[in-house]
Each structure stands twice: as structure tokens, then as C-alpha cells.
Amino acid sequence: MRQEREYEVEVVRIACACQTFRVKARNVTEARAKALEIAPNEVFSEHDAEYKTGSVVQVEDSGG
């Protein structure tokens, strides 16, 4: 039977959220820019998230 070893595993959460903003602008480009400016100040609730692993690195034995 193989001995267990210690690993560091990176876990990545992939989530998508959508929210509609109403902005006043002179054109579509300006409207997009304004929406992107205010988006970070809004709270997005996550309804669905997916998890994947990234890198996996075996931890070196520290002599124990």
C-alpha cells in the first residue's frame, strides 16, 4: 500500500453573475463605459458556481 503524501492543490471557482444597470449616456460606447464604472460598487449574488482544480504540487518532506 502506498504511503500518503501531502499536496497543495489550487482550486478555482468559476462563477457568472448578471445585473442590468440603467445609465444616461450620449451613445452606446459611453453607456457601456458608465455601466462598467458603477459595476464594481454593486453587490452581485452568486447563484451558480463551478469549481475546478488548477495546479497540484507535491509538498517536499521537511525531514520528519
N, C-alpha and C positions, 0 to 999 in steps of 0.2 A: 504494500500500500504506500502511495506517495505521501510524503510529508507536506503539509500545507505551508505555503509561503505567503508573505504579505505583499499586497499590490496596492498601488494608488490608481484609481480609476476615475477619469474625468467623466462627469455626467452633464449632458447638455439638455436644457429644457427648451423646447421649441413651442412657442405659443403665438397665436394670432388673435388680434382683437380689432374691432372696427367701431368707429364712432363718427357720427356726422356732425360737422360744425357749420354754423351759419355765419358768414363773414360778408362785409361790404367791401367791394373792390371795383377797380375800373375795368378789369379784364380777367380772363381765366388764369393767366400766369400769376397775377397779383393775388387772386383768390387762393390759389394753391399755396403760395408763399405765406400768406397770412394764416392759413389753417395749420401749416407746419410750425409756425411760430407759437401758436397757442396750444398745440397738441401736448407738448411735454408737461404743461401745467394741469392737464386733465387727468383724472384717475380712470384707468382702464381696468375693468374687471375681467379676469381671465375665466372663460367658460370651458375652454378646451386646451389641453397642453399635451405634447408628446415628448417622451424622454428617449434619448439615445446616448450611447457611450461614445466618448472621444478616445483620447489616448489611454493606454494601460501600461504602467511601468512597474516592474518588479522592484521592491524596496530592498536595498542591499542589507545583508545581515551585518549588524553592528558588533559582531564578535561574541554574541551571547551563547 
